[in-house]
Amino acid sequence: MKFWPYIWVLAAAVLWGTTGTAQSFINGEAHPLTIGALRLSVGGFALLAFVLLTKGLRWREIPWQAALASAVLMALFQPLFFSAVQLTGVAIGTVATIGSAPVFSGILEWVLLKRRPDRIWVSATVSAIAGCFLLFLGNGSASADPAGILLALGAGVSFAGYAITSKKVLEKMDAVPAVAVIFSLSALCLLPFLLFYDISYITDFGNLGVIVYLGLGATSLSYILFSAGLKKIPSSSAVTLSLGEPMTAALLGVFIVGESLSGSAWFGVLLLLGGILILTMGKRKAAV
């Protein structure tokens, strides 16, 4: 059915939403950049090894230009996002990044691919972004670091650009080998960070288990699902559906970590869910 790619992307967003909860189980101090580098390394290299041992890769058929661009954009997203969060706080940094990505994706598609956003996408995106703001801005933050906001917007552009460039890779490759190649290259970009920050926390067995889950579950599996869906739907729609990530993170925070949400935050969850339903059900009807 033609609406299944939307479900796959949403499933990827749900897996991404488990990242914050999983990281909360790490004992000791772990710099976000080292977590990002390690999760990309585990996810990318493990998947690459799997592909090489099973199907193999036709190296000459890899669209290297698009693959390298995708890898650099994904690697760039990590320090931009984590630096934004450090400067301006988790709430504002997250909402500026995740909320801006669908807008930038729609603009990039319009400018680069000459694909104008349709009414279903606009309605879903407006609803989801409004929900995202209500969900994350209910913490009473009154100010934000301008540099942090700029970095967050840069992270939003990076993710939107990744969605568009990786779609070019998916035109030539299946989802699994495409993700393996892109994330292995992306991991190589971030490995130097491991030389400058303490990574002794991975010697703890529990911490290592979290890193393995982040690499295999929240990276390899999630981006395979994202890429499988992205292969068949517009990148702008896929990025909008990625707003399921903060909704999942918020709900896990309530039911697993024991956090509480205000009334406005719960309304934000409903708006996010509404935006996702508008996009998935609207596209399903359009496909009938």
C-alpha positions in Angstrom: 0.0 0.0 0.0 1.3 3.4 -0.9 0.9 4.9 2.6 3.3 2.3 4.1 6.4 4.4 3.4 5.0 7.1 5.7 4.6 4.5 8.4 8.2 3.4 8.0 9.5 6.9 8.4 7.3 7.4 11.4 8.7 4.2 12.9 12.1 5.6 12.4 11.1 8.8 14.2 9.8 6.7 17.1 13.2 4.9 17.4 15.0 8.3 17.3 12.8 9.4 20.1 14.2 6.6 22.3 17.7 8.2 22.1 17.3 10.6 25.0 15.8 8.0 27.3 18.5 5.5 26.4 21.2 8.1 27.1 19.7 8.8 30.6 20.8 5.2 31.5 24.5 6.0 30.9 26.5 6.1 34.1 29.0 8.9 34.5 29.8 11.8 32.2 29.7 11.3 28.5 30.2 14.1 26.0 27.4 14.3 23.4 29.9 14.4 20.6 31.5 11.1 21.7 28.1 9.5 21.9 27.3 10.8 18.4 30.6 9.5 17.0 30.3 6.1 18.7 26.7 5.5 17.7 27.5 6.4 14.0 30.6 4.1 14.2 28.7 1.2 15.7 25.7 1.6 13.4 27.6 2.4 10.2 30.4 -0.1 10.4 28.3 -3.0 11.7 25.8 -2.5 8.9 28.7 -2.2 6.4 30.2 -5.5 7.6 26.7 -7.1 7.3 26.3 -6.0 3.7 29.8 -7.0 2.8 29.4 -10.5 4.3 26.0 -11.1 2.8 25.2 -9.3 -0.4 28.5 -7.4 -1.1 28.8 -4.0 -2.5 29.2 -2.9 -6.1 31.6 -0.1 -5.4 31.5 1.4 -8.9 27.7 1.7 -8.8 27.7 3.8 -5.6 26.8 7.5 -6.4 29.8 8.7 -4.5 29.1 12.4 -4.9 25.7 12.2 -3.3 26.9 9.6 -0.7 29.7 11.9 0.4 27.4 14.9 0.6 24.9 12.9 2.7 27.7 11.7 5.0 29.1 15.1 5.5 25.7 16.6 6.2 24.9 13.9 8.7 28.3 14.3 10.4 27.8 18.1 10.4 24.4 17.7 12.0 25.9 16.1 15.2 28.2 19.0 16.4 25.8 21.7 15.3 22.9 20.2 17.2 24.8 19.2 20.3 26.5 22.6 20.4 23.2 24.4 20.0 21.7 22.4 22.9 24.7 23.3 25.1 24.4 27.0 24.3 20.7 27.6 24.4 19.3 24.7 26.4 17.7 21.4 25.4 14.2 22.8 24.9 14.9 25.7 22.7 17.8 24.0 20.9 15.7 21.0 20.1 12.6 22.9 18.9 14.7 25.3 16.8 16.4 22.3 15.1 13.5 19.9 14.7 11.0 22.6 14.1 13.0 24.3 11.4 14.0 21.1 9.5 10.7 20.5 7.7 10.5 24.2 6.7 14.0 24.1 5.2 13.2 20.8 3.5 10.2 22.2 1.8 12.1 25.3 0.7 15.0 23.2 -0.6 12.7 20.9 -2.5 10.9 24.0 -4.0 14.2 25.7 -5.0 16.3 22.7 -6.1 13.7 20.2 -7.3 11.0 22.7 -8.4 8.4 20.8 -6.3 5.9 23.1 -4.7 4.6 22.0 -1.2 1.0 20.7 -1.4 -1.8 21.6 1.0 -1.6 18.3 2.9 2.1 18.9 3.7 1.6 22.5 4.7 -1.3 21.7 7.0 0.5 18.8 8.6 3.8 20.7 9.0 2.1 23.8 10.6 0.2 21.5 13.1 3.3 19.5 13.9 5.6 22.5 14.4 3.1 24.2 16.6 2.8 21.1 18.7 6.6 20.9 18.9 6.8 24.5 20.2 4.1 23.9 22.8 5.8 20.6 23.9 9.3 22.0 24.4 8.7 25.7 25.3 6.6 24.9 28.4 9.7 25.0 30.6 9.5 28.7 31.2 12.7 29.6 29.2 12.6 33.3 28.7 15.7 33.9 26.7 17.9 32.1 24.2 21.5 32.4 23.1 21.5 33.9 19.5 24.6 31.8 18.6 22.8 28.7 19.9 19.8 29.5 17.7 21.9 30.0 14.6 23.7 26.6 15.3 20.3 25.0 15.7 19.0 26.4 12.4 22.3 25.1 10.8 21.5 21.7 12.2 18.0 22.0 10.7 19.4 22.8 7.3 21.9 19.9 7.6 19.1 17.4 8.3 16.9 18.7 5.6 19.9 18.6 3.2 20.7 15.1 4.3 17.1 14.0 3.4 17.4 15.4 -0.1 20.9 14.2 -0.9 20.4 10.7 0.5 17.3 10.4 -1.7 19.7 10.8 -4.6 21.7 7.8 -3.2 18.5 5.8 -2.8 17.7 6.2 -6.5 20.8 4.1 -7.3 21.0 1.8 -4.2 18.7 -0.2 -1.9 18.1 1.2 1.6 20.4 -1.1 3.6 23.6 -0.7 1.5 22.9 3.0 1.1 22.7 3.5 4.9 25.8 1.3 5.4 27.9 3.4 3.1 26.6 6.8 4.2 26.9 6.2 7.9 30.3 4.6 7.6 31.6 7.6 5.8 29.9 9.9 8.3 31.5 8.0 11.2 34.9 8.5 9.7 34.2 12.2 9.8 33.5 12.2 13.5 36.1 9.7 14.7 38.7 12.4 15.3 36.5 13.8 18.1 37.2 10.6 20.1 40.8 11.7 20.4 39.9 14.9 22.3 37.2 13.7 24.7 37.1 11.1 27.5 35.5 7.8 26.3 36.4 5.7 29.4 32.7 5.4 30.2 32.3 2.7 27.5 34.3 0.3 29.7 31.2 0.0 31.8 29.2 -2.9 30.5 25.8 -1.1 31.0 27.1 2.0 29.2 28.4 -0.2 26.3 25.0 -1.8 26.0 23.4 1.6 25.6 25.9 2.6 22.9 25.3 -0.6 21.1 21.5 0.0 21.2 22.0 3.6 20.0 24.2 2.3 17.1 22.1 -0.6 16.0 18.6 0.3 17.0 18.4 4.1 17.0 20.8 4.5 14.1 21.1 1.4 11.8 17.5 0.2 12.0 16.0 3.6 12.2 17.8 5.0 9.2 17.0 1.8 7.2 13.3 2.5 7.9 13.7 6.2 7.2 15.6 5.5 3.9 13.1 2.8 2.8 10.3 5.3 3.2 12.3 8.2 1.8 12.9 6.2 -1.3 9.2 6.4 -2.1 8.0 9.7 -0.7 9.1 13.4 -0.9 11.9 14.3 1.4 9.8 17.2 2.8 7.1 14.7 3.9 9.7 12.4 5.5 11.3 15.3 7.5 7.8 16.4 8.7 7.1 12.9 9.9 10.5 13.0 11.8 8.7 15.3 14.2 7.3 12.1 15.7 10.7 12.0 17.5 10.0 14.7 20.1 6.5 13.3 20.7 8.0 9.9 21.4 10.7 11.4 23.6 8.2 13.3 25.6 5.9 10.3 26.2 8.9 8.1 27.2 9.9 10.8 29.6 6.5 10.6 31.3 6.0 6.8 31.3 9.6 5.6 31.7 11.7 8.3 33.3 8.9 9.7 35.5 8.8 13.2 34.2 5.6 15.3 34.0 4.0 17.4 31.2 2.0 20.5 31.6 -1.4 21.0 30.0 0.0 23.0 27.1 2.7 20.3 26.6 0.0 17.6 26.3 -1.9 19.8 23.8 1.4 20.0 21.9 1.5 16.2 21.8 -2.0 16.2 20.4 -1.0 18.7 17.7 2.0 16.7 16.8 -0.1 13.6 16.5 -2.6 15.5 14.5 0.0 16.7 12.0 1.3 13.2 11.6 -2.2 11.8 11.0 -3.0 14.6 8.5 0.1 13.7 6.5 -0.2 9.9 6.6 -4.0 9.7 6.2 -4.1 12.5 3.7 -1.5 10.8 1.5 -3.3 7.5 1.9 -6.5 9.0 0.5 -4.6 10.7 -2.3 -3.1 7.4 -3.3 -6.5 5.6 -3.5 
